[in-house]
Amino acid sequence: MMTTRFSNKLSNLLHEEKVEMNLSISTLIEKSLFRGEGQLTSNGALSVSTGKYTGRSPKDKYIVEEDSVKDKVDWGSVNQPITRERFSSLYEKVLKHLTHKDKLFVTQGYAGADPAYQLPIQVINEYAWHNVFARQLFIRSDNACRQTDDTTFTIISAPHFKADPERDGTKSETFIIISFEERVVLIGGTEYAGEMKKSIFSVMNFLLPEQDVLSMHCSANVGEEGDAALFFGLSGTGKTTLSADPNRYLIGDDEHGWSDNGIFNIEGGCYAKCVHLSYKEEPEIWNAICFGTVLENVAVDPQSGVPDYDDTAVTENTRAAYPLDNIPNALENSMAGHPSTIIFLTADAFGVLPPISKLTKEQAMYHFLSGYTSKLGGTERGITEPQATFSTCFGSPFLPLEASHYAEMLGEKIQQHDVDVFLVNTGWSGGPYGVGKRMDLSYTRAMIQAALEGELQASETSQDSIFGLHVPLQCPGVPDKLLQPAHTWDNKEAYIEKANELARQFQNNFEKFSNMPEHVKAAGPKANIPATAKY
């Protein structure tokens, strides 16, 4: 609950004449253009620049060390503590900074499509385009001006206010601070709008588990028969592409909760990557970019106004923010029953993981905690060969609680609802990156369709001796040879050497989960399988 001192100062600010409350998208865009914040593109989207920061600043993210949360938060490099005194000082400075602005834009809405678990939010912005982003990404309020209460979380975004690290106790000019007792997210020193979206996701990752709801960084869709599916995967694994199935209804593309009632989207919009976007490969996203969409850091031809999605001069992290109803097959209420299938996506550049395999509950918990994919040579300075990367629960930057808490909840729900879990490799086959070939998208779609429709249930499987995965021997629409990665390599000894290398990296990464039960630890890969092993 916000203290009286804080609530009075905020209330006074919100009642000033310069505050524009719950403006329509068209009005906000008009004001953005008038204020020189962006330009309209040929497809009607609002193109903006986020300035110095073209992505999140995870090293500048803090949680206030308050009595009610200090024994619950998993403190460390992800969840950095900041004292209440430091937060209070910055809060006062930011509010004073905002009182000198000629205009402020406020929008009210919710996080969480299920009314039983909704979090009321309000967002205060210096920029009109930031308010467009907030109205598109969060669930809009039905009321033109909703009354806030003690449950409301307030985002205060002041990109023009820069912290003084020596004075304010931050690491840089930028800060993203969550106070659970004051129910405030304080953002300063960055224009990157994604900080607003992900800060509320972090808040929900703390609040929902306390209500026995598993919060998840995943996309979700559902079939005509109510058969819901979850898709987990890090950037580059195909999560958004593969969940956007024209034959199924999209529940959401990034953040979901799983309660005793089923699954629900946390957001009201999509924040899709635009790099190399094409109509052929992703027509749903291409068509969703229209008037009301915010395009971040996308190059635009100055004469024609046509976006160039292949231009990465500013950043590869170009983004489009648009409401869910821009997707034709989006589910209107963004809710469904319990999932019958879970897909873990990985882009394995080592070329050793099977294109699809079925996981036991323990293996599902292991791979959920691992959150594996590969970084490719050339994508970052200093990376010349593929490197394994692990992100706990496929979303480590956004988890305030200890990771085992989320994994145990997932295991319980898999068992309770008899969910089929598959690991799908959208990466390389026949050799590592540079030697083998990336998995054909049509084959990946065929495997996922077979998994969703239950066609792999009766398929005979073989257990991989290194990774322990249960690999189908046949899958409709996919060559049998492709299903067994060792069979696609010309040099079997080289395959086993590379598989052992990846297995050891899995094992080294999992050492940090020493508190997990032995049966979960034992569900992971077994390294040092000799080169004489038969495949």
C-alpha positions as CSV (number, residue, x, y, z in Angstrom):
1,M,0.0,0.0,0.0
2,M,1.4,3.4,-1.0
3,T,2.2,5.6,2.0
4,T,0.3,8.8,2.5
5,R,3.3,11.0,1.8
6,F,3.9,9.3,-1.6
7,S,0.2,9.0,-2.6
8,N,-0.5,12.7,-1.9
9,K,2.5,13.9,-4.0
10,L,1.4,11.6,-6.9
11,S,-2.2,12.6,-6.6
12,N,-1.3,16.3,-6.7
13,L,0.7,15.7,-9.8
14,L,-2.0,13.8,-11.6
15,H,-4.6,16.6,-10.8
16,E,-2.6,19.3,-12.6
17,E,-4.1,20.7,-15.8
18,K,-1.1,19.6,-17.9
19,V,-2.0,15.9,-17.4
20,E,-3.7,14.3,-20.4
21,M,-5.7,11.2,-19.1
22,N,-6.6,8.2,-21.2
23,L,-6.4,9.8,-24.6
24,S,-7.3,7.9,-27.7
25,I,-4.6,6.3,-29.8
26,S,-5.3,8.7,-32.7
27,T,-5.1,11.7,-30.4
28,L,-1.8,10.5,-28.8
29,I,-0.3,9.9,-32.3
30,E,-1.4,13.3,-33.4
31,K,0.3,14.8,-30.3
32,S,3.4,12.7,-30.9
33,L,3.7,14.1,-34.4
34,F,3.1,17.6,-33.3
35,R,5.8,17.3,-30.6
36,G,8.3,15.9,-33.1
37,E,8.6,12.6,-31.3
38,G,8.2,10.5,-34.5
39,Q,6.9,10.2,-38.0
40,L,4.2,8.2,-39.8
41,T,5.4,5.5,-42.2
42,S,3.8,4.4,-45.4
43,N,1.8,1.6,-43.6
44,G,0.5,4.1,-41.0
45,A,2.7,3.1,-38.1
46,L,4.4,5.6,-35.9
47,S,8.2,5.4,-36.3
48,V,10.3,6.5,-33.3
49,S,13.8,6.3,-32.0
50,T,14.7,5.2,-28.5
51,G,17.9,7.2,-28.5
52,K,21.0,5.9,-26.7
53,Y,19.3,2.8,-25.4
54,T,17.9,0.4,-28.0
55,G,17.3,-2.4,-25.5
56,R,16.8,-3.1,-21.9
57,S,19.3,-2.2,-19.2
58,P,19.4,-5.2,-16.9
59,K,22.3,-4.0,-14.9
60,D,20.3,-0.9,-13.9
61,K,17.3,-2.8,-12.6
62,Y,16.5,-2.7,-8.8
63,I,14.0,-3.9,-6.3
64,V,13.5,-1.8,-3.1
65,E,14.7,-3.8,-0.1
66,E,11.4,-3.5,1.9
67,D,10.4,-5.6,5.0
68,S,7.5,-7.3,3.2
69,V,9.7,-8.7,0.3
70,K,13.3,-8.9,1.5
71,D,13.0,-12.5,2.6
72,K,11.2,-13.6,-0.6
73,V,13.3,-12.0,-3.4
74,D,16.1,-14.0,-4.9
75,W,18.7,-11.2,-4.5
76,G,21.7,-11.1,-6.8
77,S,22.9,-9.7,-10.1
78,V,19.3,-9.9,-11.6
79,N,17.4,-8.6,-8.6
80,Q,19.7,-5.9,-7.2
81,P,18.6,-4.4,-3.9
82,I,18.3,-0.6,-3.4
83,T,17.5,0.9,0.0
84,R,14.2,2.5,0.7
85,E,16.0,5.8,1.4
86,R,17.6,5.8,-2.1
87,F,14.3,5.0,-3.7
88,S,12.5,7.7,-1.7
89,S,15.0,10.3,-2.7
90,L,14.8,9.4,-6.4
91,Y,11.0,9.3,-6.3
92,E,10.9,12.8,-4.9
93,K,13.4,14.1,-7.6
94,V,11.5,12.4,-10.4
95,L,8.2,13.9,-9.3
96,K,9.8,17.4,-9.0
97,H,11.2,16.9,-12.5
98,L,7.8,16.0,-13.9
99,T,6.2,19.1,-12.4
100,H,8.3,21.2,-14.8
101,K,7.0,19.5,-17.9
102,D,4.5,21.2,-20.1
103,K,2.5,18.0,-20.6
104,L,2.2,14.6,-19.0
105,F,0.3,11.6,-20.5
106,V,-1.4,9.0,-18.4
107,T,-3.1,5.8,-19.3
108,Q,-4.9,3.3,-17.1
109,G,-5.4,-0.3,-17.7
110,Y,-4.6,-3.8,-16.4
111,A,-2.2,-6.7,-16.6
112,G,-3.8,-10.1,-16.7
113,A,-6.7,-11.1,-18.9
114,D,-8.4,-13.2,-16.2
115,P,-10.4,-10.9,-14.0
116,A,-9.6,-13.0,-11.0
117,Y,-5.9,-12.1,-11.2
118,Q,-5.9,-8.7,-12.9
119,L,-3.5,-6.1,-11.7
120,P,-4.7,-2.5,-12.2
121,I,-2.0,-0.2,-13.5
122,Q,-1.5,3.4,-14.5
123,V,1.3,4.7,-16.6
124,I,2.7,8.3,-16.5
125,N,4.8,9.4,-19.4
126,E,6.8,12.4,-20.6
127,Y,6.4,11.2,-24.2
128,A,3.1,10.9,-26.0
129,W,4.5,7.9,-28.0
130,H,5.4,6.1,-24.7
131,N,1.7,6.4,-23.8
132,V,0.7,5.0,-27.2
133,F,3.0,2.0,-26.4
134,A,1.5,1.6,-22.9
135,R,-2.1,1.7,-24.3
136,Q,-1.3,-0.9,-27.0
137,L,0.7,-3.3,-24.8
138,F,-1.4,-3.4,-21.6
139,I,-5.1,-4.3,-21.4
140,R,-7.1,-1.2,-21.7
141,S,-9.6,-0.1,-19.0
142,D,-13.3,0.0,-20.0
143,N,-13.7,3.1,-18.0
144,A,-12.6,6.4,-19.6
145,C,-11.1,7.4,-16.3
146,R,-10.9,4.5,-13.8
147,Q,-10.5,5.3,-10.1
148,T,-7.2,4.0,-8.7
149,D,-7.0,2.2,-5.4
150,D,-4.4,0.6,-3.1
151,T,-4.0,-2.4,-5.5
152,T,-3.0,-0.2,-8.5
153,F,0.6,-0.3,-9.7
154,T,1.9,3.0,-11.1
155,I,4.7,3.2,-13.7
156,I,6.4,6.6,-13.7
157,S,8.6,6.9,-16.8
158,A,10.9,10.0,-16.9
159,P,13.5,9.4,-19.6
160,H,14.9,13.0,-19.4
161,F,15.7,12.6,-15.7
162,K,19.2,11.1,-15.3
163,A,20.5,9.8,-12.0
164,D,23.8,10.7,-10.5
165,P,25.4,7.4,-9.6
166,E,27.6,8.8,-6.9
167,R,24.7,10.7,-5.3
168,D,21.8,8.4,-6.0
169,G,23.5,5.0,-5.5
170,T,22.8,3.7,-9.0
171,K,25.3,2.2,-11.4
172,S,24.6,4.7,-14.2
173,E,22.3,7.5,-15.2
174,T,19.6,4.9,-15.9
175,F,17.4,3.2,-13.3
176,I,14.4,0.8,-13.3
177,I,13.2,0.5,-9.7
178,I,10.3,-1.6,-8.4
179,S,8.8,-0.9,-5.0
180,F,6.3,-3.5,-4.0
181,E,5.2,-1.7,-0.9
182,E,4.6,1.7,-2.7
183,R,3.4,-0.2,-5.8
184,V,5.5,1.9,-8.0
185,V,7.9,1.3,-10.9
186,L,10.2,4.2,-11.3
187,I,12.1,4.5,-14.6
188,G,14.6,7.2,-15.6
189,G,17.4,7.8,-18.0
190,T,16.2,5.6,-20.8
191,E,13.7,6.0,-23.7
192,Y,13.4,2.3,-24.4
193,A,9.7,1.6,-24.0
194,G,10.3,-2.1,-23.4
195,E,11.3,-1.3,-19.8
196,M,7.7,-0.5,-19.0
197,K,6.4,-3.8,-20.4
198,K,9.0,-6.0,-18.7
199,S,8.9,-4.2,-15.3
200,I,5.2,-5.1,-15.0
201,F,6.0,-8.7,-16.1
202,S,8.6,-8.8,-13.2
203,V,5.9,-7.5,-10.9
204,M,3.5,-10.2,-12.0
205,N,6.2,-12.8,-11.6
206,F,6.3,-11.9,-8.0
207,L,2.6,-11.4,-7.3
208,L,1.0,-14.3,-9.3
209,P,2.9,-17.2,-7.6
210,E,1.7,-15.9,-4.3
211,Q,-1.8,-16.6,-5.6
212,D,-0.8,-20.1,-6.8
213,V,-0.6,-18.9,-10.4
214,L,2.5,-19.9,-12.5
215,S,3.7,-16.8,-14.4
216,M,5.5,-17.8,-17.7
217,H,7.6,-16.1,-20.4
218,C,6.0,-17.9,-23.3
219,S,3.5,-17.6,-26.2
220,A,0.2,-19.5,-26.3
221,N,-2.4,-20.6,-28.8
222,V,-5.5,-22.8,-28.8
223,G,-7.3,-25.0,-31.3
224,E,-10.9,-25.3,-32.3
225,E,-11.4,-28.1,-29.7
226,G,-10.0,-26.1,-26.9
227,D,-6.6,-27.8,-26.9
228,A,-4.3,-25.1,-25.7
229,A,-0.5,-25.1,-26.1
230,L,2.4,-23.1,-24.6
231,F,5.6,-22.2,-26.5
232,F,8.8,-21.4,-24.6
233,G,11.9,-20.2,-26.3
234,L,14.6,-17.5,-26.3
235,S,15.2,-15.0,-29.0
236,G,15.8,-16.6,-32.4
237,T,14.2,-19.9,-31.7
238,G,11.0,-19.2,-33.5
239,K,8.6,-18.7,-30.6
240,T,6.5,-16.0,-32.2
241,T,6.6,-17.5,-35.7
242,L,5.6,-21.0,-34.7
243,S,2.8,-19.9,-32.3
244,A,1.2,-17.7,-35.0
245,D,-0.7,-20.6,-36.6
246,P,-3.5,-19.6,-39.0
247,N,-5.3,-22.8,-37.9
248,R,-5.3,-21.9,-34.2
249,Y,-6.3,-18.9,-32.1
250,L,-3.5,-16.8,-30.6
251,I,-3.9,-16.2,-26.9
252,G,-0.7,-14.1,-26.7
253,D,2.9,-14.0,-27.9
254,D,5.0,-13.4,-24.8
255,E,3.6,-13.5,-21.2
256,H,1.0,-15.8,-19.6
257,G,-0.3,-17.0,-16.3
258,W,-1.5,-20.5,-15.5
259,S,-4.0,-20.7,-12.7
260,D,-6.5,-23.4,-11.5
261,N,-8.9,-22.0,-14.2
262,G,-6.4,-22.4,-17.1
263,I,-4.1,-20.1,-18.9
264,F,-4.5,-16.3,-19.6
265,N,-2.5,-13.6,-21.3
266,I,-0.9,-11.0,-19.1
267,E,-0.8,-8.4,-21.9
268,G,-3.1,-6.7,-24.3
269,G,-0.7,-6.4,-27.2
270,C,2.4,-7.8,-29.0
271,Y,5.9,-6.5,-29.0
272,A,7.3,-8.3,-32.1
273,K,10.8,-8.2,-33.4
274,C,11.1,-6.6,-36.8
275,V,14.6,-7.5,-37.9
276,H,14.4,-9.0,-41.4
277,L,10.6,-9.1,-41.2
278,S,9.0,-10.3,-44.5
279,Y,5.4,-10.9,-45.6
280,K,6.3,-14.3,-46.9
281,E,7.7,-15.7,-43.6
282,E,5.5,-13.8,-41.1
283,P,2.4,-12.4,-42.8
284,E,0.4,-12.0,-39.5
285,I,3.0,-9.7,-38.0
286,W,3.6,-7.9,-41.4
287,N,-0.2,-7.1,-41.7
288,A,-0.5,-6.2,-38.0
289,I,1.9,-3.2,-38.5
290,C,-0.6,-0.4,-39.4
291,F,-2.0,2.8,-37.9
292,G,-1.6,2.7,-34.1
293,T,1.5,0.5,-34.2
294,V,4.7,1.9,-32.7
295,L,7.9,1.0,-34.7
296,E,11.0,1.3,-32.6
297,N,14.4,2.1,-34.3
298,V,13.3,0.8,-37.7
299,A,15.0,2.6,-40.6
300,V,12.4,4.5,-42.8
301,D,13.0,5.8,-46.3
302,P,12.8,9.6,-45.9
303,Q,11.1,10.1,-49.3
304,S,8.6,7.2,-49.5
305,G,8.2,6.5,-45.7
306,V,8.6,2.8,-46.4
307,P,10.2,0.9,-43.4
308,D,13.3,-1.1,-44.1
309,Y,13.3,-4.1,-41.8
310,D,16.6,-5.3,-43.1
311,D,18.5,-2.2,-42.1
312,T,20.3,-3.0,-38.8
313,A,22.5,0.1,-38.7
314,V,20.9,1.3,-35.4
315,T,20.2,-2.1,-33.8
316,E,19.0,-5.6,-34.6
317,N,16.5,-5.2,-31.8
318,T,13.9,-3.3,-33.9
319,R,10.4,-3.7,-32.6
320,A,6.7,-3.3,-33.4
321,A,4.2,-2.7,-30.6
322,Y,0.5,-3.3,-31.6
323,P,-2.7,-4.5,-30.0
324,L,-3.6,-8.2,-30.1
325,D,-6.7,-7.5,-32.1
326,N,-4.4,-6.6,-35.0
327,I,-3.9,-10.3,-35.4
328,P,-7.0,-11.8,-37.2
329,N,-7.1,-15.0,-35.3
330,A,-6.4,-13.6,-31.8
331,L,-8.6,-15.0,-29.1
332,E,-10.9,-12.2,-27.9
333,N,-10.8,-12.8,-24.2
334,S,-7.1,-14.0,-24.2
335,M,-8.0,-17.0,-22.0
336,A,-8.2,-20.8,-22.4
337,G,-8.3,-24.0,-20.4
338,H,-5.3,-26.0,-19.2
339,P,-2.7,-26.7,-21.9
340,S,-2.5,-30.2,-23.3
341,T,0.9,-29.6,-24.9
342,I,4.0,-27.6,-24.0
343,I,6.8,-26.9,-26.5
344,F,10.3,-25.9,-25.5
345,L,12.1,-24.3,-28.5
346,T,15.8,-24.2,-28.9
347,A,18.0,-23.3,-31.8
348,D,20.9,-25.6,-31.3
349,A,23.9,-24.4,-33.4
350,F,25.9,-27.5,-32.3
351,G,23.7,-29.6,-34.4
352,V,23.3,-32.4,-31.9
353,L,19.9,-32.1,-30.3
354,P,17.0,-34.0,-31.9
355,P,14.6,-32.0,-34.0
356,I,11.8,-33.2,-31.6
357,S,11.8,-35.3,-28.5
358,K,9.3,-36.1,-25.7
359,L,10.2,-35.1,-22.2
360,T,9.3,-36.7,-18.8
361,K,8.1,-34.4,-16.1
362,E,11.6,-34.4,-14.6
363,Q,13.2,-33.6,-17.9
364,A,10.7,-30.8,-18.5
365,M,11.7,-29.3,-15.2
366,Y,15.4,-29.7,-16.0
367,H,15.1,-28.1,-19.5
368,F,12.8,-25.4,-18.1
369,L,15.4,-24.4,-15.6
370,S,18.2,-24.6,-18.2
371,G,16.5,-22.5,-20.9
372,Y,19.0,-23.4,-23.5
373,T,19.7,-22.0,-27.0
374,S,22.9,-21.0,-29.0
375,K,24.5,-17.7,-29.8
376,L,26.0,-17.7,-33.3
377,G,29.4,-16.5,-34.3
378,G,29.3,-13.0,-35.7
379,T,26.2,-11.9,-33.7
380,E,28.3,-10.4,-30.9
381,R,31.8,-9.1,-30.8
382,G,34.3,-11.8,-29.7
383,I,32.0,-14.7,-30.6
384,T,33.6,-16.6,-33.5
385,E,31.9,-20.0,-32.9
386,P,28.5,-21.1,-31.6
387,Q,28.2,-20.7,-27.8
388,A,25.6,-22.2,-25.5
389,T,23.5,-19.7,-23.7
390,F,21.1,-20.5,-20.8
391,S,18.3,-18.3,-19.5
392,T,16.6,-19.8,-16.4
393,C,12.9,-20.6,-17.0
394,F,13.4,-18.9,-20.5
395,G,13.2,-15.5,-18.7
396,S,15.9,-15.1,-16.0
397,P,16.0,-11.3,-16.2
398,F,12.3,-11.1,-15.0
399,L,12.2,-13.6,-12.1
400,P,12.1,-12.0,-8.6
401,L,11.7,-15.3,-6.8
402,E,14.1,-18.3,-6.7
403,A,14.0,-20.2,-9.9
404,S,13.1,-23.5,-8.3
405,H,9.8,-22.0,-7.2
406,Y,8.7,-21.6,-10.8
407,A,10.1,-25.0,-11.8
408,E,8.3,-26.8,-9.0
409,M,5.0,-25.2,-9.9
410,L,5.5,-26.2,-13.6
411,G,6.2,-29.8,-12.6
412,E,3.1,-29.9,-10.4
413,K,0.9,-28.6,-13.2
414,I,2.3,-30.9,-15.8
415,Q,1.5,-33.9,-13.5
416,Q,-1.9,-32.6,-12.4
417,H,-3.1,-32.0,-16.0
418,D,-1.2,-34.8,-17.8
419,V,0.5,-32.4,-20.2
420,D,2.7,-33.6,-23.0
421,V,6.0,-31.8,-23.2
422,F,8.3,-31.7,-26.2
423,L,11.7,-30.2,-26.8
424,V,11.9,-28.9,-30.4
425,N,15.2,-28.0,-32.0
426,T,14.8,-25.3,-34.7
427,G,18.6,-25.1,-35.1
428,W,21.1,-27.2,-37.1
429,S,21.2,-30.7,-38.4
430,G,24.0,-32.7,-40.1
431,G,26.7,-30.8,-38.4
432,P,27.3,-27.6,-36.4
433,Y,26.7,-24.1,-37.7
434,G,28.9,-23.5,-40.7
435,V,28.9,-27.2,-41.6
436,G,25.3,-28.5,-41.2
437,K,22.0,-26.9,-42.4
438,R,19.3,-25.2,-40.4
439,M,16.2,-27.2,-39.9
440,D,13.6,-26.6,-42.6
441,L,10.7,-24.5,-41.2
442,S,8.2,-26.8,-43.0
443,Y,9.6,-29.8,-41.1
444,T,9.5,-28.0,-37.8
445,R,5.9,-27.0,-38.4
446,A,5.0,-30.6,-39.3
447,M,6.6,-31.9,-36.1
448,I,4.8,-29.3,-34.0
449,Q,1.5,-30.1,-35.7
450,A,2.0,-33.8,-35.0
451,A,2.8,-33.0,-31.3
452,L,-0.3,-30.8,-30.9
453,E,-2.6,-33.3,-32.6
454,G,-1.3,-36.3,-30.5
455,E,0.1,-38.1,-33.5
456,L,3.4,-38.8,-31.7
457,Q,1.8,-40.6,-28.8
458,A,1.8,-44.0,-30.6
459,S,5.1,-43.5,-32.3
460,E,8.0,-45.7,-31.2
461,T,10.9,-43.8,-29.6
462,S,14.5,-44.4,-29.0
463,Q,16.3,-42.9,-26.0
464,D,19.4,-40.8,-26.8
465,S,22.3,-42.1,-24.8
466,I,23.8,-38.7,-24.1
467,F,20.8,-36.4,-23.7
468,G,18.4,-39.0,-22.4
469,L,15.7,-37.7,-24.7
470,H,12.9,-39.9,-26.1
471,V,13.1,-39.4,-29.8
472,P,10.3,-40.5,-32.2
473,L,11.4,-42.9,-34.9
474,Q,8.7,-41.5,-37.2
475,C,6.8,-38.3,-37.7
476,P,4.3,-37.5,-40.4
477,G,5.8,-35.3,-43.1
478,V,9.4,-35.6,-41.8
479,P,12.1,-37.9,-43.2
480,D,12.9,-40.6,-40.7
481,K,16.7,-40.0,-40.9
482,L,16.3,-36.4,-39.9
483,L,14.7,-37.4,-36.5
484,Q,18.0,-39.0,-35.3
485,P,20.7,-36.3,-35.4
486,A,23.6,-38.7,-35.3
487,H,22.3,-40.2,-38.6
488,T,22.6,-36.8,-40.3
489,W,26.3,-36.4,-39.5
490,D,29.0,-37.9,-41.9
491,N,31.4,-38.3,-39.0
492,K,29.8,-40.1,-36.1
493,E,32.8,-39.6,-33.8
494,A,32.7,-35.9,-34.4
495,Y,29.0,-36.0,-33.6
496,I,29.6,-37.7,-30.2
497,E,32.4,-35.3,-29.4
498,K,30.2,-32.3,-30.1
499,A,27.3,-33.8,-28.2
500,N,29.5,-34.4,-25.2
501,E,30.7,-30.9,-25.3
502,L,27.2,-29.5,-25.1
503,A,26.2,-32.0,-22.4
504,R,29.0,-30.8,-20.2
505,Q,27.8,-27.2,-20.7
506,F,24.3,-28.3,-19.6
507,Q,25.8,-29.9,-16.5
508,N,28.0,-26.9,-15.6
509,N,25.1,-24.6,-15.9
510,F,22.8,-26.7,-13.7
511,E,25.3,-26.7,-10.8
512,K,23.7,-23.5,-9.6
513,F,20.4,-25.4,-9.0
514,S,21.9,-27.5,-6.1
515,N,18.6,-27.3,-4.2
516,M,16.7,-29.2,-6.8
517,P,15.7,-32.8,-6.1
518,E,18.1,-35.5,-7.3
519,H,15.6,-37.0,-9.7
520,V,15.5,-33.6,-11.5
521,K,19.3,-33.3,-11.6
522,A,19.5,-36.8,-13.0
523,A,17.1,-36.0,-15.8
524,G,19.8,-33.9,-17.7
525,P,22.4,-34.9,-20.2
526,K,25.2,-37.4,-19.4
527,A,28.6,-36.3,-20.7
528,N,31.7,-38.3,-21.5
529,I,29.8,-41.0,-23.5
530,P,32.7,-42.8,-25.4
531,A,33.1,-42.3,-29.1
532,T,32.5,-46.1,-29.5
533,A,28.8,-45.7,-28.6
534,K,26.4,-47.0,-31.2
535,Y,23.9,-44.8,-32.9
